[in-house]
Amino acid sequence: MSAAHSAKPLKATARAGVGKGAARAIRRQGQVPAVIYGLGAPAQPVALDFNETKRLIYAGGFLSTLFEIDVDGKKTTVIPRDYQLDKVKDFPIHVDFLRVARGAKIEVEVPLHFVNEEAAPGLKNGGTLNIVHHKIALVVAADAIPDSVEVDVGNLEIGDSVHAETLKLPEGAEFGAIERDFTVVTVVPPTVSEAAETEAAS
């Protein structure tokens, strides 16, 4: 399980105009329109640097990263709640940020990190790791969001599976608003063609 990190700094500038026309104008200037909302305060339209925003989104874990957004000198702790990409070119065209109070708990999706595959007897015997869920929803303190949750598959035989309720969650973390007993990963037997190939090779 990876450690949590403090908020990452992110620069933004205030923007006055809202609506599609204003957003298009901002994009023409090499920026990404965004909005900061939550905590009972009015929504605040801002603009982000295009290249930096694209880099952060494609680096992974964007929606579970806490940011300290600096809007013309005023800093606010936020977490991205959604972003939109251009349907054709896949570059960012809008981001929504939620204001986060210090010490507040929030629900985030955290990646699952599968370990000890090389030790799993089921995989050694020709089985395949079938990952059903790559992420898990957790309720955690905003300043203690883990990078990932480990799933140890080292003891799995063919036909075995790991359920969410057996995962070791970070201290203070709880499951989000989902069923806890869903299957995270299973080891499935080889297909008929794979078995035939193994038999032919022996």
C-alpha positions, 0 to 999 in steps of 0.5 A, spaced: 500 500 500 502 506 497 503 512 502 498 518 501 501 525 499 500 532 501 496 536 496 500 538 490 500 545 488 496 547 481 496 554 478 490 557 475 487 564 473 480 567 475 476 568 469 470 572 468 466 569 462 462 563 463 458 559 457 460 555 451 463 562 447 467 564 453 470 557 454 472 556 447 475 563 447 479 560 453 481 554 449 484 558 444 488 562 449 492 555 450 488 554 457 483 549 459 476 552 463 475 549 470 470 551 475 471 550 483 465 549 487 463 546 494 463 548 501 457 552 500 461 558 496 459 560 489 462 556 484 468 560 481 470 559 474 478 559 473 482 557 467 488 552 467 494 551 463 493 546 457 499 543 457 500 542 465 493 539 465 494 534 460 500 532 463 496 531 470 490 527 467 495 522 463 500 521 469 494 517 472 490 518 479 488 525 477 481 524 480 484 521 487 489 527 487 488 533 492 491 539 489 492 546 493 489 550 487 492 557 487 488 562 483 491 569 483 495 568 489 489 565 493 490 558 495 484 553 496 484 545 497 481 541 492 480 535 489 478 533 481 471 531 481 470 530 473 474 532 467 472 532 459 476 530 454 475 532 446 472 526 443 476 526 437 483 529 440 483 526 447 485 533 450 482 536 456 476 541 455 474 542 462 475 540 469 471 540 475 474 541 482 471 540 489 473 544 495 475 540 501 475 542 508 481 540 512 480 534 515 474 532 511 472 525 509 471 524 501 469 518 497 475 517 492 476 511 487 483 508 488 487 503 484 488 496 486 495 494 485 496 486 484 502 483 487 506 476 487 503 474 481 509 470 480 508 466 486 501 464 484 500 456 483 494 457 479 498 461 474 504 457 474 499 451 472 496 455 466 491 459 469 490 466 467 489 472 472 482 475 471 482 482 474 474 484 475 476 491 478 482 495 477 479 500 482 476 501 489 471 506 492 474 508 499 472 514 504 478 517 506 481 523 510 482 528 504 489 529 506 490 521 507 488 518 500 493 512 498 496 511 491 493 504 491 491 498 495 495 492 494 491 485 492 496 479 494 494 474 489 500 469 491 496 464 494 491 463 488 489 456 485 485 455 479 478 457 481 480 461 487 478 469 487 479 475 492 473 479 494 473 486 496 471 485 504 478 481 505 482 487 502 487 490 507 484 497 507 489 503 509 488 506 516 482 510 517 479 508 510 472 505 509 469 502 503 465 507 499 457 506 497 458 500 494 457 492 495 463 490 499 463 483 497 464 483 490 469 479 486 476 483 485 480 478 481 479 471 480 484 465 477 481 462 471 483 455 468 486 455 461 481 455 455 481 449 451 485 451 445 491 453 451 490 446 454 491 443 447 497 447 446 500 445 452 498 437 451 501 438 444 508 441 447 509 435 452 
